Amino acid sequence: MPQQVDTDSLKKAEASTSLAKNMITQAIEQSSANPTMAEEALKQAATEIAQAQTMVSQVQSMMQAQASQNAKK
């Protein structure tokens, strides 16, 4: 039986990384004109990246658990 991949979680992770990329770009653009906004954009980017890492880790764990169960059969 093939492993089921939680594509919804992976799509959410992809969206989070896309948001993070945009925020990092914004921080670069704002860095000299408005350091406070640049810092806030980087904080938000870090949060998005952490959420993406969590979602990817959850999918990996689920796949490993499925592989382990399939190995026992």
PyMOL CGO cylinders between C-alpha atoms (Angstrom):
from pymol import cmd
from pymol.cgo import CYLINDER

trace = [
    CYLINDER, 0.00, 0.00, 0.00, 1.53, 3.37, -1.00, 0.3, 1, 1, 1, 1, 1, 1,
    CYLINDER, 1.53, 3.37, -1.00, 2.17, 5.97, 1.64, 0.3, 1, 1, 1, 1, 1, 1,
    CYLINDER, 2.17, 5.97, 1.64, -0.36, 8.75, 1.97, 0.3, 1, 1, 1, 1, 1, 1,
    CYLINDER, -0.36, 8.75, 1.97, 1.19, 12.21, 1.90, 0.3, 1, 1, 1, 1, 1, 1,
    CYLINDER, 1.19, 12.21, 1.90, -0.63, 15.05, 3.61, 0.3, 1, 1, 1, 1, 1, 1,
    CYLINDER, -0.63, 15.05, 3.61, -0.58, 17.41, 0.64, 0.3, 1, 1, 1, 1, 1, 1,
    CYLINDER, -0.58, 17.41, 0.64, -2.70, 19.99, 2.46, 0.3, 1, 1, 1, 1, 1, 1,
    CYLINDER, -2.70, 19.99, 2.46, 0.00, 20.42, 5.11, 0.3, 1, 1, 1, 1, 1, 1,
    CYLINDER, 0.00, 20.42, 5.11, 2.69, 20.61, 2.46, 0.3, 1, 1, 1, 1, 1, 1,
    CYLINDER, 2.69, 20.61, 2.46, 0.72, 23.23, 0.52, 0.3, 1, 1, 1, 1, 1, 1,
    CYLINDER, 0.72, 23.23, 0.52, 0.35, 25.25, 3.73, 0.3, 1, 1, 1, 1, 1, 1,
    CYLINDER, 0.35, 25.25, 3.73, 4.09, 24.93, 4.32, 0.3, 1, 1, 1, 1, 1, 1,
    CYLINDER, 4.09, 24.93, 4.32, 4.73, 26.11, 0.78, 0.3, 1, 1, 1, 1, 1, 1,
    CYLINDER, 4.73, 26.11, 0.78, 2.45, 29.12, 1.35, 0.3, 1, 1, 1, 1, 1, 1,
    CYLINDER, 2.45, 29.12, 1.35, 4.27, 29.93, 4.58, 0.3, 1, 1, 1, 1, 1, 1,
    CYLINDER, 4.27, 29.93, 4.58, 7.64, 29.85, 2.87, 0.3, 1, 1, 1, 1, 1, 1,
    CYLINDER, 7.64, 29.85, 2.87, 6.32, 32.05, 0.08, 0.3, 1, 1, 1, 1, 1, 1,
    CYLINDER, 6.32, 32.05, 0.08, 5.11, 34.57, 2.66, 0.3, 1, 1, 1, 1, 1, 1,
    CYLINDER, 5.11, 34.57, 2.66, 8.45, 34.40, 4.43, 0.3, 1, 1, 1, 1, 1, 1,
    CYLINDER, 8.45, 34.40, 4.43, 10.27, 35.06, 1.16, 0.3, 1, 1, 1, 1, 1, 1,
    CYLINDER, 10.27, 35.06, 1.16, 8.12, 38.12, 0.53, 0.3, 1, 1, 1, 1, 1, 1,
    CYLINDER, 8.12, 38.12, 0.53, 8.73, 39.39, 4.06, 0.3, 1, 1, 1, 1, 1, 1,
    CYLINDER, 8.73, 39.39, 4.06, 12.48, 38.93, 3.72, 0.3, 1, 1, 1, 1, 1, 1,
    CYLINDER, 12.48, 38.93, 3.72, 12.40, 40.82, 0.41, 0.3, 1, 1, 1, 1, 1, 1,
    CYLINDER, 12.40, 40.82, 0.41, 10.43, 43.57, 2.13, 0.3, 1, 1, 1, 1, 1, 1,
    CYLINDER, 10.43, 43.57, 2.13, 12.96, 43.68, 4.97, 0.3, 1, 1, 1, 1, 1, 1,
    CYLINDER, 12.96, 43.68, 4.97, 15.81, 44.05, 2.48, 0.3, 1, 1, 1, 1, 1, 1,
    CYLINDER, 15.81, 44.05, 2.48, 14.01, 46.87, 0.69, 0.3, 1, 1, 1, 1, 1, 1,
    CYLINDER, 14.01, 46.87, 0.69, 13.13, 48.62, 3.96, 0.3, 1, 1, 1, 1, 1, 1,
    CYLINDER, 13.13, 48.62, 3.96, 16.44, 48.05, 5.72, 0.3, 1, 1, 1, 1, 1, 1,
    CYLINDER, 16.44, 48.05, 5.72, 17.92, 51.48, 5.16, 0.3, 1, 1, 1, 1, 1, 1,
    CYLINDER, 17.92, 51.48, 5.16, 14.73, 53.54, 5.01, 0.3, 1, 1, 1, 1, 1, 1,
    CYLINDER, 14.73, 53.54, 5.01, 12.89, 51.99, 7.96, 0.3, 1, 1, 1, 1, 1, 1,
    CYLINDER, 12.89, 51.99, 7.96, 14.91, 49.60, 10.12, 0.3, 1, 1, 1, 1, 1, 1,
    CYLINDER, 14.91, 49.60, 10.12, 11.98, 49.08, 12.51, 0.3, 1, 1, 1, 1, 1, 1,
    CYLINDER, 11.98, 49.08, 12.51, 9.71, 47.82, 9.73, 0.3, 1, 1, 1, 1, 1, 1,
    CYLINDER, 9.71, 47.82, 9.73, 12.53, 45.68, 8.39, 0.3, 1, 1, 1, 1, 1, 1,
    CYLINDER, 12.53, 45.68, 8.39, 12.99, 44.10, 11.80, 0.3, 1, 1, 1, 1, 1, 1,
    CYLINDER, 12.99, 44.10, 11.80, 9.26, 43.40, 12.10, 0.3, 1, 1, 1, 1, 1, 1,
    CYLINDER, 9.26, 43.40, 12.10, 9.19, 41.84, 8.64, 0.3, 1, 1, 1, 1, 1, 1,
    CYLINDER, 9.19, 41.84, 8.64, 12.08, 39.55, 9.62, 0.3, 1, 1, 1, 1, 1, 1,
    CYLINDER, 12.08, 39.55, 9.62, 10.28, 38.52, 12.82, 0.3, 1, 1, 1, 1, 1, 1,
    CYLINDER, 10.28, 38.52, 12.82, 7.18, 37.65, 10.81, 0.3, 1, 1, 1, 1, 1, 1,
    CYLINDER, 7.18, 37.65, 10.81, 9.30, 35.75, 8.29, 0.3, 1, 1, 1, 1, 1, 1,
    CYLINDER, 9.30, 35.75, 8.29, 10.88, 33.75, 11.11, 0.3, 1, 1, 1, 1, 1, 1,
    CYLINDER, 10.88, 33.75, 11.11, 7.43, 32.84, 12.41, 0.3, 1, 1, 1, 1, 1, 1,
    CYLINDER, 7.43, 32.84, 12.41, 6.30, 31.70, 8.96, 0.3, 1, 1, 1, 1, 1, 1,
    CYLINDER, 6.30, 31.70, 8.96, 9.45, 29.61, 8.52, 0.3, 1, 1, 1, 1, 1, 1,
    CYLINDER, 9.45, 29.61, 8.52, 8.92, 27.97, 11.92, 0.3, 1, 1, 1, 1, 1, 1,
    CYLINDER, 8.92, 27.97, 11.92, 5.33, 27.10, 10.97, 0.3, 1, 1, 1, 1, 1, 1,
    CYLINDER, 5.33, 27.10, 10.97, 6.50, 25.62, 7.67, 0.3, 1, 1, 1, 1, 1, 1,
    CYLINDER, 6.50, 25.62, 7.67, 9.14, 23.54, 9.47, 0.3, 1, 1, 1, 1, 1, 1,
    CYLINDER, 9.14, 23.54, 9.47, 6.52, 22.23, 11.87, 0.3, 1, 1, 1, 1, 1, 1,
    CYLINDER, 6.52, 22.23, 11.87, 4.18, 21.22, 9.05, 0.3, 1, 1, 1, 1, 1, 1,
    CYLINDER, 4.18, 21.22, 9.05, 6.95, 19.49, 7.10, 0.3, 1, 1, 1, 1, 1, 1,
    CYLINDER, 6.95, 19.49, 7.10, 8.11, 17.67, 10.24, 0.3, 1, 1, 1, 1, 1, 1,
    CYLINDER, 8.11, 17.67, 10.24, 4.57, 16.47, 10.90, 0.3, 1, 1, 1, 1, 1, 1,
    CYLINDER, 4.57, 16.47, 10.90, 4.30, 15.08, 7.37, 0.3, 1, 1, 1, 1, 1, 1,
    CYLINDER, 4.30, 15.08, 7.37, 7.70, 13.40, 7.71, 0.3, 1, 1, 1, 1, 1, 1,
    CYLINDER, 7.70, 13.40, 7.71, 6.69, 11.82, 11.02, 0.3, 1, 1, 1, 1, 1, 1,
    CYLINDER, 6.69, 11.82, 11.02, 3.44, 10.57, 9.55, 0.3, 1, 1, 1, 1, 1, 1,
    CYLINDER, 3.44, 10.57, 9.55, 5.27, 9.05, 6.58, 0.3, 1, 1, 1, 1, 1, 1,
    CYLINDER, 5.27, 9.05, 6.58, 7.82, 7.39, 8.86, 0.3, 1, 1, 1, 1, 1, 1,
    CYLINDER, 7.82, 7.39, 8.86, 5.03, 5.96, 11.01, 0.3, 1, 1, 1, 1, 1, 1,
    CYLINDER, 5.03, 5.96, 11.01, 3.29, 4.61, 7.91, 0.3, 1, 1, 1, 1, 1, 1,
    CYLINDER, 3.29, 4.61, 7.91, 6.53, 3.10, 6.64, 0.3, 1, 1, 1, 1, 1, 1,
    CYLINDER, 6.53, 3.10, 6.64, 7.09, 1.46, 10.01, 0.3, 1, 1, 1, 1, 1, 1,
    CYLINDER, 7.09, 1.46, 10.01, 3.59, 0.03, 10.04, 0.3, 1, 1, 1, 1, 1, 1,
    CYLINDER, 3.59, 0.03, 10.04, 3.99, -1.25, 6.49, 0.3, 1, 1, 1, 1, 1, 1,
    CYLINDER, 3.99, -1.25, 6.49, 7.30, -2.89, 7.43, 0.3, 1, 1, 1, 1, 1, 1,
    CYLINDER, 7.30, -2.89, 7.43, 5.59, -4.79, 10.24, 0.3, 1, 1, 1, 1, 1, 1,
    CYLINDER, 5.59, -4.79, 10.24, 2.97, -6.26, 7.87, 0.3, 1, 1, 1, 1, 1, 1,
]
cmd.load_cgo(trace, "trace")
